[in-house]
């Protein structure tokens, strides 16, 4: 029996527990693969990162997995959804990965890999003196990602309402 090599070897951690939930755990704020979404893992004290040593709680991990699932169901037809499921992580050719970072308890941010200008993450790290907005919980960050003008898009509101076990009010 031949075991296939991990295709994301230089990018995502195969053995991280979040990988079992199809959440890529990456070491760069700009991963090489075009994941739908990824989590930027905490780095050691010698590395450049704004994140903390805090990892997602079990509840936050379920939210991240649900975020990816919602994206897939909202944007892709069933045939493409099956194609995505053939790999251990969800990769799309759009190259606009949403990278989530955890600054601390109930303090999250995100970036899009397509961003070329502006802050690296929104909201900015706690070390920024005029940080605005912040801190934000993971659901607040996800709402912000899905917001046009002042309100989250209805498909996202409906998704969360249908999953109270993941997005407890």
MARGUGU-236712 format. One record per residue (C-alpha): x, y, z; chain. Coordinates in steps of 0.001 Angstrom, whole numbers, always signed. Layout:
MARGUGU-236712
<pt><px>X</px><py>Y</py><pz>Z</pz><c>A</c></pt>
...
END
This chain:
MARGUGU-236712
<pt><px>+0</px><py>+0</py><pz>+0</pz><c>A</c></pt>
<pt><px>+1361</px><py>+3412</py><pz>-985</pz><c>A</c></pt>
<pt><px>+686</px><py>+6337</py><pz>+1308</pz><c>A</c></pt>
<pt><px>+289</px><py>+9614</py><pz>-534</pz><c>A</c></pt>
<pt><px>+2573</px><py>+12436</py><pz>+570</pz><c>A</c></pt>
<pt><px>+987</px><py>+15365</py><pz>+2365</pz><c>A</c></pt>
<pt><px>+458</px><py>+17843</py><pz>-521</pz><c>A</c></pt>
<pt><px>+654</px><py>+20895</py><pz>+1746</pz><c>A</c></pt>
<pt><px>+3971</px><py>+19913</py><pz>+3369</pz><c>A</c></pt>
<pt><px>+5709</px><py>+23274</py><pz>+3162</pz><c>A</c></pt>
<pt><px>+2575</px><py>+25231</py><pz>+4026</pz><c>A</c></pt>
<pt><px>+107</px><py>+23594</py><pz>+6432</pz><c>A</c></pt>
<pt><px>+715</px><py>+21384</py><pz>+9454</pz><c>A</c></pt>
<pt><px>-555</px><py>+17875</py><pz>+8707</pz><c>A</c></pt>
<pt><px>-541</px><py>+16798</py><pz>+12360</pz><c>A</c></pt>
<pt><px>-2230</px><py>+19768</py><pz>+13965</pz><c>A</c></pt>
<pt><px>-5570</px><py>+18793</py><pz>+15560</pz><c>A</c></pt>
<pt><px>-7366</px><py>+21524</py><pz>+13578</pz><c>A</c></pt>
<pt><px>-6411</px><py>+19763</py><pz>+10340</pz><c>A</c></pt>
<pt><px>-8882</px><py>+16998</py><pz>+11199</pz><c>A</c></pt>
<pt><px>-11587</px><py>+19685</py><pz>+10957</pz><c>A</c></pt>
<pt><px>-10242</px><py>+20727</py><pz>+7511</pz><c>A</c></pt>
<pt><px>-8776</px><py>+23927</py><pz>+8957</pz><c>A</c></pt>
<pt><px>-5316</px><py>+24592</py><pz>+7502</pz><c>A</c></pt>
<pt><px>-2863</px><py>+25639</py><pz>+10205</pz><c>A</c></pt>
<pt><px>-270</px><py>+27792</py><pz>+8480</pz><c>A</c></pt>
<pt><px>+2953</px><py>+29456</py><pz>+9529</pz><c>A</c></pt>
<pt><px>+2646</px><py>+32487</py><pz>+7256</pz><c>A</c></pt>
<pt><px>+109</px><py>+35281</py><pz>+6957</pz><c>A</c></pt>
<pt><px>+365</px><py>+34687</py><pz>+3209</pz><c>A</c></pt>
<pt><px>+200</px><py>+30915</py><pz>+2664</pz><c>A</c></pt>
<pt><px>+1350</px><py>+29378</py><pz>-616</pz><c>A</c></pt>
<pt><px>-1821</px><py>+27367</py><pz>-1215</pz><c>A</c></pt>
<pt><px>-5146</px><py>+29057</py><pz>-1962</pz><c>A</c></pt>
<pt><px>-7126</px><py>+27777</py><pz>+1004</pz><c>A</c></pt>
<pt><px>-10637</px><py>+29005</py><pz>+1566</pz><c>A</c></pt>
<pt><px>-9613</px><py>+29966</py><pz>+5097</pz><c>A</c></pt>
<pt><px>-6674</px><py>+29209</py><pz>+7383</pz><c>A</c></pt>
<pt><px>-5542</px><py>+29733</py><pz>+10952</pz><c>A</c></pt>
<pt><px>-2173</px><py>+31393</py><pz>+11543</pz><c>A</c></pt>
<pt><px>-503</px><py>+29291</py><pz>+14197</pz><c>A</c></pt>
<pt><px>+1355</px><py>+30834</py><pz>+17100</pz><c>A</c></pt>
<pt><px>+5070</px><py>+31189</py><pz>+16459</pz><c>A</c></pt>
<pt><px>+7986</px><py>+30775</py><pz>+18814</pz><c>A</c></pt>
<pt><px>+9415</px><py>+33808</py><pz>+20591</pz><c>A</c></pt>
<pt><px>+12004</px><py>+34353</py><pz>+17830</pz><c>A</c></pt>
<pt><px>+9481</px><py>+34622</py><pz>+15000</pz><c>A</c></pt>
<pt><px>+7636</px><py>+37627</py><pz>+13632</pz><c>A</c></pt>
<pt><px>+3947</px><py>+37390</py><pz>+14420</pz><c>A</c></pt>
<pt><px>+1241</px><py>+39445</py><pz>+16060</pz><c>A</c></pt>
<pt><px>-575</px><py>+36422</py><pz>+17463</pz><c>A</c></pt>
<pt><px>-480</px><py>+34989</py><pz>+20936</pz><c>A</c></pt>
<pt><px>+250</px><py>+31510</py><pz>+22180</pz><c>A</c></pt>
<pt><px>-3515</px><py>+31044</py><pz>+22613</pz><c>A</c></pt>
<pt><px>-5051</px><py>+28517</py><pz>+20258</pz><c>A</c></pt>
<pt><px>-8679</px><py>+28298</py><pz>+19217</pz><c>A</c></pt>
<pt><px>-10929</px><py>+26796</py><pz>+21831</pz><c>A</c></pt>
<pt><px>-13014</px><py>+23794</py><pz>+20769</pz><c>A</c></pt>
<pt><px>-15967</px><py>+26145</py><pz>+20210</pz><c>A</c></pt>
<pt><px>-13846</px><py>+28504</py><pz>+18099</pz><c>A</c></pt>
<pt><px>-12497</px><py>+25564</py><pz>+16077</pz><c>A</c></pt>
<pt><px>-16081</px><py>+24530</py><pz>+15283</pz><c>A</c></pt>
<pt><px>-16799</px><py>+28109</py><pz>+14159</pz><c>A</c></pt>
<pt><px>-13759</px><py>+28134</py><pz>+11861</pz><c>A</c></pt>
<pt><px>-14805</px><py>+24808</py><pz>+10332</pz><c>A</c></pt>
<pt><px>-18347</px><py>+26111</py><pz>+9890</pz><c>A</c></pt>
<pt><px>-17058</px><py>+29286</py><pz>+8232</pz><c>A</c></pt>
<pt><px>-15246</px><py>+27155</py><pz>+5631</pz><c>A</c></pt>
<pt><px>-18313</px><py>+24933</py><pz>+5149</pz><c>A</c></pt>
<pt><px>-20577</px><py>+27968</py><pz>+4658</pz><c>A</c></pt>
<pt><px>-18233</px><py>+29427</py><pz>+2066</pz><c>A</c></pt>
<pt><px>-18187</px><py>+26166</py><pz>+131</pz><c>A</c></pt>
<pt><px>-21961</px><py>+25729</py><pz>+207</pz><c>A</c></pt>
<pt><px>-22640</px><py>+29351</py><pz>-667</pz><c>A</c></pt>
<pt><px>-20220</px><py>+29789</py><pz>-3541</pz><c>A</c></pt>
<pt><px>-19761</px><py>+26354</py><pz>-5145</pz><c>A</c></pt>
<pt><px>-22085</px><py>+23925</py><pz>-6886</pz><c>A</c></pt>
<pt><px>-22364</px><py>+20291</py><pz>-5738</pz><c>A</c></pt>
<pt><px>-19969</px><py>+18996</py><pz>-8380</pz><c>A</c></pt>
<pt><px>-17225</px><py>+21391</py><pz>-7283</pz><c>A</c></pt>
<pt><px>-17975</px><py>+20678</py><pz>-3623</pz><c>A</c></pt>
<pt><px>-17272</px><py>+16985</py><pz>-4301</pz><c>A</c></pt>
<pt><px>-14026</px><py>+17936</py><pz>-6035</pz><c>A</c></pt>
<pt><px>-12939</px><py>+19995</py><pz>-3022</pz><c>A</c></pt>
<pt><px>-13714</px><py>+17068</py><pz>-714</pz><c>A</c></pt>
<pt><px>-11175</px><py>+14888</py><pz>-2544</pz><c>A</c></pt>
<pt><px>-8311</px><py>+16699</py><pz>-806</pz><c>A</c></pt>
<pt><px>-7715</px><py>+16812</py><pz>+2948</pz><c>A</c></pt>
<pt><px>-8017</px><py>+20637</py><pz>+2930</pz><c>A</c></pt>
<pt><px>-10236</px><py>+22959</py><pz>+909</pz><c>A</c></pt>
<pt><px>-8232</px><py>+24713</py><pz>-1801</pz><c>A</c></pt>
<pt><px>-9669</px><py>+26970</py><pz>-4478</pz><c>A</c></pt>
<pt><px>-8042</px><py>+28728</py><pz>-7406</pz><c>A</c></pt>
<pt><px>-9280</px><py>+32158</py><pz>-6335</pz><c>A</c></pt>
<pt><px>-6260</px><py>+32808</py><pz>-4097</pz><c>A</c></pt>
<pt><px>-8119</px><py>+35035</py><pz>-1676</pz><c>A</c></pt>
<pt><px>-7534</px><py>+32992</py><pz>+1451</pz><c>A</c></pt>
<pt><px>-8991</px><py>+34415</py><pz>+4640</pz><c>A</c></pt>
<pt><px>-6316</px><py>+34020</py><pz>+7323</pz><c>A</c></pt>
<pt><px>-7548</px><py>+34165</py><pz>+10912</pz><c>A</c></pt>
<pt><px>-5255</px><py>+35070</py><pz>+13793</pz><c>A</c></pt>
<pt><px>-5915</px><py>+34929</py><pz>+17512</pz><c>A</c></pt>
<pt><px>-4370</px><py>+37740</py><pz>+19546</pz><c>A</c></pt>
<pt><px>-5710</px><py>+36420</py><pz>+22847</pz><c>A</c></pt>
<pt><px>-8922</px><py>+35213</py><pz>+24508</pz><c>A</c></pt>
<pt><px>-11901</px><py>+36646</py><pz>+22580</pz><c>A</c></pt>
<pt><px>-9520</px><py>+38748</py><pz>+20494</pz><c>A</c></pt>
<pt><px>-9413</px><py>+37752</py><pz>+16803</pz><c>A</c></pt>
<pt><px>-8516</px><py>+39304</py><pz>+13467</pz><c>A</c></pt>
<pt><px>-8373</px><py>+38359</py><pz>+9810</pz><c>A</c></pt>
<pt><px>-6729</px><py>+39274</py><pz>+6545</pz><c>A</c></pt>
<pt><px>-7320</px><py>+38426</py><pz>+2901</pz><c>A</c></pt>
<pt><px>-4310</px><py>+37238</py><pz>+982</pz><c>A</c></pt>
<pt><px>-5312</px><py>+39484</py><pz>-1916</pz><c>A</c></pt>
<pt><px>-4807</px><py>+42625</py><pz>+172</pz><c>A</c></pt>
<pt><px>-1952</px><py>+44764</py><pz>-1079</pz><c>A</c></pt>
<pt><px>-2527</px><py>+47923</py><pz>+968</pz><c>A</c></pt>
<pt><px>-3774</px><py>+48820</py><pz>+4415</pz><c>A</c></pt>
<pt><px>-3268</px><py>+46974</py><pz>+7678</pz><c>A</c></pt>
<pt><px>-1916</px><py>+43440</py><pz>+7738</pz><c>A</c></pt>
<pt><px>-4825</px><py>+42258</py><pz>+9913</pz><c>A</c></pt>
<pt><px>-8189</px><py>+43755</py><pz>+10858</pz><c>A</c></pt>
<pt><px>-8451</px><py>+44647</py><pz>+13641</pz><c>A</c></pt>
<pt><px>-4832</px><py>+45537</py><pz>+14219</pz><c>A</c></pt>
<pt><px>-2854</px><py>+43894</py><pz>+17035</pz><c>A</c></pt>
<pt><px>-3339</px><py>+44922</py><pz>+20670</pz><c>A</c></pt>
<pt><px>+90</px><py>+46568</py><pz>+20586</pz><c>A</c></pt>
<pt><px>-1297</px><py>+49352</py><pz>+18350</pz><c>A</c></pt>
<pt><px>-2165</px><py>+52309</py><pz>+20619</pz><c>A</c></pt>
<pt><px>-5129</px><py>+53537</py><pz>+18558</pz><c>A</c></pt>
<pt><px>-6524</px><py>+50101</py><pz>+17763</pz><c>A</c></pt>
<pt><px>-9997</px><py>+50434</py><pz>+16298</pz><c>A</c></pt>
<pt><px>-12031</px><py>+48274</py><pz>+16287</pz><c>A</c></pt>
<pt><px>-10940</px><py>+45771</py><pz>+18827</pz><c>A</c></pt>
<pt><px>-10885</px><py>+43445</py><pz>+20505</pz><c>A</c></pt>
<pt><px>-13375</px><py>+41344</py><pz>+18544</pz><c>A</c></pt>
<pt><px>-14588</px><py>+37824</py><pz>+19216</pz><c>A</c></pt>
<pt><px>-14353</px><py>+35267</py><pz>+16419</pz><c>A</c></pt>
<pt><px>-18094</px><py>+35574</py><pz>+15562</pz><c>A</c></pt>
<pt><px>-17717</px><py>+39376</py><pz>+15414</pz><c>A</c></pt>
<pt><px>-14774</px><py>+39023</py><pz>+13017</pz><c>A</c></pt>
<pt><px>-16749</px><py>+36586</py><pz>+10855</pz><c>A</c></pt>
<pt><px>-19705</px><py>+38979</py><pz>+10838</pz><c>A</c></pt>
<pt><px>-17373</px><py>+41773</py><pz>+9750</pz><c>A</c></pt>
<pt><px>-16071</px><py>+39635</py><pz>+6874</pz><c>A</c></pt>
<pt><px>-19664</px><py>+39091</py><pz>+5720</pz><c>A</c></pt>
<pt><px>-20743</px><py>+42733</py><pz>+6143</pz><c>A</c></pt>
<pt><px>-21596</px><py>+45092</py><pz>+3333</pz><c>A</c></pt>
<pt><px>-22306</px><py>+48632</py><pz>+4510</pz><c>A</c></pt>
<pt><px>-23644</px><py>+48150</py><pz>+8066</pz><c>A</c></pt>
<pt><px>-25191</px><py>+44690</py><pz>+8312</pz><c>A</c></pt>
<pt><px>-23947</px><py>+41125</py><pz>+7776</pz><c>A</c></pt>
<pt><px>-25272</px><py>+39521</py><pz>+4600</pz><c>A</c></pt>
<pt><px>-28478</px><py>+37556</py><pz>+5050</pz><c>A</c></pt>
<pt><px>-27015</px><py>+34218</py><pz>+3920</pz><c>A</c></pt>
<pt><px>-24468</px><py>+34448</py><pz>+6761</pz><c>A</c></pt>
<pt><px>-27090</px><py>+35484</py><pz>+9329</pz><c>A</c></pt>
<pt><px>-29252</px><py>+32521</py><pz>+8238</pz><c>A</c></pt>
<pt><px>-26272</px><py>+30142</py><pz>+8349</pz><c>A</c></pt>
<pt><px>-25452</px><py>+31075</py><pz>+11947</pz><c>A</c></pt>
<pt><px>-29113</px><py>+30972</py><pz>+13035</pz><c>A</c></pt>
<pt><px>-29431</px><py>+27417</py><pz>+11652</pz><c>A</c></pt>
<pt><px>-26411</px><py>+26315</py><pz>+13756</pz><c>A</c></pt>
<pt><px>-27030</px><py>+27432</py><pz>+17356</pz><c>A</c></pt>
<pt><px>-24816</px><py>+24581</py><pz>+18573</pz><c>A</c></pt>
<pt><px>-21860</px><py>+26272</py><pz>+16810</pz><c>A</c></pt>
<pt><px>-22832</px><py>+29946</py><pz>+17066</pz><c>A</c></pt>
<pt><px>-24502</px><py>+30139</py><pz>+20460</pz><c>A</c></pt>
<pt><px>-26339</px><py>+33427</py><pz>+20929</pz><c>A</c></pt>
END
